[in-house]
Amino acid sequence: MHRLAVGLATVLLISAAYCMSAASRVKDIASIEGVRDNQLIGYGIVVGLNQTGDKRQTVFSAQTLTNLLQKMGVQVSPTSLRVNNTAAVMVTSTLPAFAQPGTKLDVTVSAIGDASNLQGGMLLLTNLRAADGTPYAAAQGGVVTGGFVAGAGGNKQTTNHPTVGRVPTGATVERVPPSVTPKSEVRLQLHRADYTSADRMVEAINKKFASPGQAPAVSENAALVRVRIPEEYIANPVRFIAQLEAIQIDTDAVARVVINERSGTIVMGKQVKVSPVAIMHGNLSVQVETSYDVSQPAPLSDGTTTVVPRVGVSVNEEKARNIVLKNGATVEDLVQSLGAIGATSRDIIAILQNLRAAGALDAEIEVI
């Protein structure tokens, strides 16, 4: 059977979500320059595995174990080692700003050889270094995988991902990370650069902290706001920053339509404007069906059995359904109207592009 379907649609919409305007705190839309997390990484070894560690072809695992044993006074050649209970791993963690020596961190342990399971393993003491190579923490502890491998031979059952695990509070901070402590001014970096949001932030900050003839906040660009710490807070900048982060403002953003082609989800913000437009939708379906009949010859004749194809064609066309959006139509009007004419999830992408091309949709289209 062969089928051919042709869809005729001018405009169609299936799914929309609305980003309603709401005040946001400064701490939710901006961060203080210099106050940031730092990524840590280290190379280590996990021991105590139940024959699920690296195999002999993973040479660096044996070399690591040899170096470790030599530091403990045991001399052994890496070529003579055949230990399946160890696995070479990469250890990663995130060092928060202002972390003090003794602070505990969670670490992630990931196998880099051919180990099949880290369940039940023990991570040996591993230095965690920043991008500049300086060690800031040391990790050690039992690995929790959250998965397992059961069975033997060809009958195995694997749950989750057993070659990556966590060591909760397994790292201890040994060195204070580099962080900037604001002294005379605070520089706020907006997470999403926008001139309107930056201007509104400056206005709200000055409204709260401005003194006669002085405005502490000024926007340097769409992503950076500089705030001078008032004299009464110089001795206690933490209190000033706490009050600064609690200020609420109405953020703004560029009108944008986000399309997830894999799931058919469309998200549109309230800033999306729809111009007057006529919307028509209809379906033309053409079905070509081939069936096969068997032609049987008469008894005792010289004929042969043959298969005779029979082709049938059917056409089904729906009447076009249409709506008209007048001037001042909202996103809600668009969604309700398009749903009323039978919107489907796969037509939306082409339709929104047609709306944009026709100048009826004033928004950026982003496909993720």
C-alpha positions as CSV (number, residue, x, y, z in Angstrom):
1,M,0.0,0.0,0.0
2,H,1.3,3.4,-0.9
3,R,-0.1,6.6,0.6
4,L,0.6,10.2,-0.3
5,A,-0.6,13.0,2.0
6,V,-0.5,16.7,1.0
7,G,-1.2,19.3,3.7
8,L,-2.5,22.7,2.6
9,A,-2.2,25.3,5.4
10,T,-1.5,29.0,5.4
11,V,-1.2,29.6,9.1
12,L,-1.4,27.1,12.1
13,L,-0.4,27.1,15.7
14,I,-0.5,24.2,18.2
15,S,1.1,25.2,21.4
16,A,2.0,28.4,23.2
17,A,3.1,29.4,26.7
18,Y,2.9,32.9,27.9
19,C,5.7,34.6,30.0
20,M,3.6,36.9,32.2
21,S,5.2,40.0,33.5
22,A,6.4,39.7,37.1
23,A,8.9,41.6,39.2
24,S,12.2,39.8,39.6
25,R,14.8,40.4,42.3
26,V,18.2,41.8,41.3
27,K,19.9,38.7,42.6
28,D,17.9,36.5,40.2
29,I,18.7,38.5,37.1
30,A,22.3,39.7,37.8
31,S,25.4,38.6,39.6
32,I,28.2,40.5,41.2
33,E,31.3,40.8,39.1
34,G,34.2,38.7,40.6
35,V,31.9,36.6,42.7
36,R,31.7,33.3,40.8
37,D,32.1,29.6,41.0
38,N,35.3,27.8,39.9
39,Q,35.5,24.5,38.2
40,L,37.9,21.9,39.7
41,I,39.3,18.7,38.1
42,G,41.6,15.9,39.1
43,Y,42.8,12.5,38.1
44,G,42.4,9.6,40.5
45,I,41.9,6.0,41.0
46,V,39.0,4.0,42.4
47,V,39.7,0.7,44.2
48,G,37.7,-2.1,45.7
49,L,35.7,-2.9,42.6
50,N,34.3,-6.4,42.2
51,Q,36.2,-7.4,39.0
52,T,34.5,-4.6,37.1
53,G,37.6,-2.3,36.9
54,D,39.9,-1.5,34.0
55,K,41.2,-4.3,31.9
56,R,44.8,-5.0,30.9
57,Q,44.6,-2.8,27.8
58,T,44.1,0.3,29.9
59,V,47.8,0.9,30.6
60,F,47.5,4.2,32.5
61,S,45.4,2.5,35.2
62,A,48.3,0.1,36.0
63,Q,50.8,3.0,35.8
64,T,48.9,5.0,38.3
65,L,48.6,2.1,40.7
66,T,52.4,1.5,40.3
67,N,53.2,5.1,41.1
68,L,50.9,5.0,44.2
69,L,52.6,1.8,45.5
70,Q,56.1,3.2,44.9
71,K,55.2,6.2,47.2
72,M,54.3,3.7,49.9
73,G,57.6,1.8,49.5
74,V,56.4,-1.1,47.3
75,Q,58.4,-1.6,44.1
76,V,56.4,-3.2,41.3
77,S,56.5,-3.2,37.5
78,P,53.4,-1.9,35.8
79,T,53.7,-4.6,33.1
80,S,53.4,-7.3,35.8
81,L,50.2,-5.9,37.3
82,R,46.8,-7.4,36.4
83,V,44.3,-6.0,38.8
84,N,40.6,-5.8,37.8
85,N,39.5,-4.2,41.0
86,T,40.8,-0.7,40.1
87,A,39.7,2.0,37.7
88,A,41.2,5.2,36.5
89,V,38.8,8.1,36.9
90,M,38.4,11.8,36.3
91,V,37.1,13.7,39.4
92,T,35.3,17.0,39.0
93,S,33.7,19.5,41.4
94,T,32.5,23.1,41.7
95,L,34.2,25.4,44.1
96,P,31.8,28.2,45.3
97,A,32.9,31.7,45.9
98,F,34.3,32.5,49.3
99,A,34.6,28.8,50.2
100,Q,36.8,28.5,53.3
101,P,39.3,25.8,54.2
102,G,37.4,22.8,55.6
103,T,34.3,23.4,53.5
104,K,32.9,20.1,52.1
105,L,32.1,19.7,48.4
106,D,30.4,17.0,46.4
107,V,32.5,15.4,43.7
108,T,31.6,13.5,40.5
109,V,33.7,10.5,39.5
110,S,33.8,9.3,35.9
111,A,35.6,6.3,34.5
112,I,38.0,7.1,31.7
113,G,39.1,3.5,30.9
114,D,37.1,0.4,30.1
115,A,35.8,-0.2,33.6
116,S,32.2,-1.5,33.4
117,N,31.0,-0.5,36.9
118,L,32.1,1.8,39.7
119,Q,29.6,0.4,42.2
120,G,31.1,-0.1,45.7
121,G,34.4,1.5,44.8
122,M,36.5,3.8,46.9
123,L,38.1,6.9,45.5
124,L,41.6,7.3,46.8
125,L,43.0,10.7,47.8
126,T,42.9,13.0,44.7
127,N,44.0,16.6,44.3
128,L,41.4,18.8,42.6
129,R,43.0,21.7,40.6
130,A,41.6,24.8,39.0
131,A,42.3,25.9,35.4
132,D,45.6,27.5,36.5
133,G,46.8,24.2,37.9
134,T,46.6,25.3,41.6
135,P,45.2,22.6,43.9
136,Y,42.2,23.9,45.9
137,A,40.7,20.8,47.4
138,A,41.3,17.1,48.0
139,A,38.8,14.3,47.5
140,Q,38.4,10.8,48.9
141,G,35.5,8.6,49.8
142,G,33.0,5.9,48.7
143,V,31.5,6.2,45.3
144,V,27.7,6.1,45.0
145,T,26.7,5.3,41.4
146,G,22.9,5.1,41.5
147,G,23.0,2.3,39.0
148,F,24.1,-1.3,38.8
149,V,24.9,-4.2,36.5
150,A,23.5,-7.6,37.2
151,G,23.9,-11.0,35.5
152,A,26.8,-12.7,33.7
153,G,27.8,-13.7,30.2
154,G,25.2,-12.7,27.7
155,N,22.5,-12.2,30.3
156,K,23.1,-8.8,31.8
157,Q,20.8,-6.1,33.1
158,T,22.1,-2.5,33.4
159,T,20.2,0.2,35.3
160,N,21.1,3.9,35.0
161,H,24.8,4.7,34.3
162,P,27.1,2.7,36.5
163,T,30.4,4.2,35.2
164,V,29.7,7.7,36.7
165,G,29.2,8.2,40.4
166,R,29.1,10.8,43.2
167,V,31.0,11.1,46.4
168,P,28.8,13.2,48.7
169,T,30.8,15.7,50.7
170,G,33.9,13.8,49.5
171,A,36.1,16.8,48.9
172,T,37.6,19.2,51.5
173,V,38.6,22.7,50.5
174,E,42.3,23.4,51.3
175,R,42.8,26.8,49.8
176,V,40.6,30.0,49.7
177,P,39.5,30.6,46.0
178,P,40.2,34.0,44.4
179,S,37.1,36.2,45.0
180,V,36.5,39.9,44.8
181,T,35.1,41.6,47.9
182,P,33.4,44.8,47.0
183,K,34.8,47.8,48.8
184,S,33.8,51.1,47.2
185,E,31.5,49.9,44.4
186,V,29.5,46.9,43.2
187,R,29.4,45.9,39.6
188,L,26.3,44.0,38.6
189,Q,26.4,41.8,35.5
190,L,23.0,41.1,34.0
191,H,22.5,37.4,33.0
192,R,20.7,38.6,29.8
193,A,21.9,41.8,28.3
194,D,19.1,44.2,27.7
195,Y,19.2,48.0,27.7
196,T,15.7,48.4,29.1
197,S,16.3,46.0,32.0
198,A,19.6,47.7,32.8
199,D,17.9,51.1,32.8
200,R,15.1,49.9,35.0
201,M,17.6,48.4,37.4
202,V,19.4,51.7,37.7
203,E,16.2,53.5,38.3
204,A,15.1,51.1,41.1
205,I,18.5,51.2,42.8
206,N,18.7,55.0,42.8
207,K,15.2,55.3,44.1
208,K,16.2,53.2,47.1
209,F,19.7,54.5,47.8
210,A,20.0,57.9,46.2
211,S,20.9,60.8,48.4
212,P,20.3,64.5,47.6
213,G,22.3,65.3,44.5
214,Q,23.9,61.9,44.2
215,A,22.8,58.8,42.3
216,P,24.8,55.7,43.2
217,A,23.9,53.5,40.2
218,V,24.8,54.0,36.6
219,S,24.6,51.6,33.6
220,E,27.8,51.3,31.6
221,N,26.1,49.2,28.9
222,A,23.3,46.7,28.4
223,A,24.9,44.1,30.6
224,L,26.7,46.0,33.3
225,V,25.5,48.3,36.1
226,R,27.9,50.0,38.4
227,V,26.7,50.9,41.9
228,R,28.7,53.0,44.4
229,I,28.4,51.9,48.0
230,P,26.9,54.7,50.1
231,E,29.0,56.1,52.9
232,E,26.8,54.6,55.6
233,Y,27.5,51.1,54.2
234,I,31.2,51.4,53.7
235,A,31.9,49.6,57.0
236,N,29.4,46.9,56.3
237,P,29.2,46.2,52.5
238,V,27.5,42.8,53.1
239,R,24.4,44.5,54.4
240,F,24.3,46.9,51.5
241,I,24.6,44.0,49.0
242,A,21.9,42.1,50.8
243,Q,19.5,45.0,50.4
244,L,20.6,45.6,46.9
245,E,19.9,42.0,45.8
246,A,16.4,42.2,47.3
247,I,15.3,45.1,45.0
248,Q,12.6,44.0,42.6
249,I,12.3,45.3,39.0
250,D,10.3,44.4,35.9
251,T,12.6,42.9,33.4
252,D,12.2,43.2,29.7
253,A,13.3,41.0,26.8
254,V,13.2,40.9,23.0
255,A,10.1,39.4,21.5
256,R,11.0,35.8,20.7
257,V,9.3,32.6,19.6
258,V,11.2,29.5,20.6
259,I,10.5,26.3,18.7
260,N,11.5,22.8,19.8
261,E,11.1,20.8,16.6
262,R,11.7,17.4,18.3
263,S,8.7,17.8,20.7
264,G,6.6,20.2,18.7
265,T,6.5,22.7,21.6
266,I,6.2,26.4,20.9
267,V,6.9,29.1,23.5
268,M,6.0,32.7,22.9
269,G,6.4,35.6,25.3
270,K,3.8,38.3,25.9
271,Q,5.9,40.8,23.8
272,V,5.0,38.9,20.6
273,K,2.7,41.1,18.5
274,V,0.4,39.9,15.8
275,S,-0.6,42.2,12.9
276,P,-3.9,41.9,11.1
277,V,-3.8,38.7,9.2
278,A,-6.2,36.2,7.6
279,I,-5.7,32.5,8.5
280,M,-6.8,29.6,6.4
281,H,-6.4,25.9,7.0
282,G,-7.5,22.9,5.1
283,N,-6.2,19.4,4.3
284,L,-6.0,17.6,1.0
285,S,-5.3,13.9,1.3
286,V,-4.5,11.7,-1.7
287,Q,-4.3,7.9,-1.0
288,V,-2.9,5.5,-3.5
289,E,-3.6,1.8,-2.6
290,T,-2.4,-1.2,-4.5
291,S,-4.0,-4.6,-3.9
292,Y,-2.9,-7.9,-5.6
293,D,-5.2,-10.5,-7.0
294,V,-4.2,-14.0,-8.0
295,S,-5.2,-15.3,-11.5
296,Q,-5.5,-19.0,-11.5
297,P,-5.5,-20.9,-14.9
298,A,-8.1,-23.5,-15.9
299,P,-7.4,-27.1,-14.9
300,L,-5.2,-29.1,-17.3
301,S,-4.3,-26.0,-19.3
302,D,-0.9,-24.6,-20.2
303,G,-1.5,-21.4,-18.3
304,T,0.5,-20.3,-15.2
305,T,-0.6,-18.7,-12.0
306,T,0.0,-14.9,-12.1
307,V,-0.4,-12.0,-9.7
308,V,-2.5,-9.1,-11.0
309,P,-2.0,-5.7,-9.3
310,R,-5.1,-3.5,-8.9
311,V,-4.5,0.2,-8.1
312,G,-7.1,2.4,-6.4
313,V,-6.9,6.1,-5.9
314,S,-9.0,8.1,-3.4
315,V,-9.0,11.8,-2.8
316,N,-10.3,13.5,0.4
317,E,-10.3,17.3,0.7
318,E,-11.5,19.1,3.7
319,K,-13.2,22.5,3.4
320,A,-10.8,25.3,4.3
321,R,-11.4,26.8,7.7
322,N,-10.4,30.4,8.2
323,I,-10.2,33.2,10.8
324,V,-9.3,36.8,10.7
325,L,-7.3,38.6,13.3
326,K,-7.9,42.3,13.5
327,N,-5.7,45.1,14.6
328,G,-4.7,44.8,18.3
329,A,-4.9,41.0,18.4
330,T,-3.0,39.4,21.2
331,V,-1.0,36.1,21.4
332,E,-4.0,34.6,23.3
333,D,-6.3,35.5,20.4
334,L,-3.9,33.9,18.0
335,V,-3.6,30.6,20.0
336,Q,-7.3,30.3,20.6
337,S,-8.2,31.0,17.0
338,L,-5.6,28.6,15.6
339,G,-6.7,25.9,18.0
340,A,-10.3,26.4,16.8
341,I,-9.3,25.5,13.2
342,G,-7.5,22.3,14.1
343,A,-3.9,23.1,14.8
344,T,-1.4,20.2,14.7
345,S,2.1,20.1,16.3
346,R,4.1,19.7,13.1
347,D,2.7,22.5,11.0
348,I,3.6,25.2,13.5
349,I,7.2,25.6,12.4
350,A,6.5,26.3,8.8
351,I,3.5,28.4,9.7
352,L,5.4,30.7,12.0
353,Q,8.1,31.1,9.4
354,N,5.4,32.1,6.9
355,L,3.9,34.6,9.5
356,R,7.4,36.1,10.0
357,A,8.0,36.3,6.2
358,A,4.6,37.9,5.7
359,G,5.4,40.6,8.3
360,A,2.5,39.5,10.5
361,L,4.7,38.3,13.4
362,D,7.1,40.8,15.0
363,A,9.4,38.4,16.8
364,E,12.6,36.5,16.5
365,I,12.2,32.8,15.8
366,E,14.7,30.5,17.5
367,V,14.8,26.8,16.9
368,I,16.3,24.6,19.6
